[in-house]
Amino acid sequence: MAREIERKFLLKHDGWRSSVHESRTLRQGYLCGNTRASVRVRIDGDRANLNIKSATLGVERLEFEYPIPPEQARVLLSELCGEVVEKTRHEVRHESHLWEIDEFAGDNAGLIVAEIELEDADEAFARPDWLGAEVSDDPRYYNSELARHPYSQW
């Protein structure tokens, strides 16, 4: 069984930008979401995935991901998904961890969130000076919620 352990943070400043080693545009939409799980379609460059994630608050959730043909993902996004979340994902390495910094566009423009995936929920990690408040337990910052209730409407 796949388990994702991910922590999310707001950022204090743009000091991370000078350390970006890769950036790419992501488009994702949700086929369904309920109190138990969300089903997401994501296009990431020339790849696409179908993702099922448990709707559990906190840093640890079940996650299953399956590659699908990008042309099918485009149809799913345009025909079956509601709102689409668009963002640029920047990768930044800080000490021994990779940070994914999502800079949102569209109705979520202005929101930037840093995520770190861990091997264990209690794993220690170095905190960069640009790291702000943790929002892992705030459901408003889940992408499935941002699709339904964009940052611009808060």
C-alpha angles and dihedrals in degrees: 000000000000118000126186121205109191134160124200129206140179117232129245097204145344096267089117093067095079090058099052110126098175137017130184138170119247129195119189139168136180125245092190141345130185139155092291107039148351126223114211135187115205132185112201110179107298094345131080134192141190109219131191116194129178115244094234123142116233137041100303124067141151112258133182122183129189128183116237131181111276092231089058090048090053090053092047091050094048100038109028109023124081117213117004121222114218124191144151113239115210120193118215125177115212115182106308099344137078116227121202110206114196116203106192127216136194115024089356095053113139094037117112120177129182119213131191125190116214136193092225132022090237096045114136118233136177113257114222116223091246092061115111136180120341114244100176092121096045109094092200088078096055110108091231088059093044088057091056100032109027122207091246089065098054 
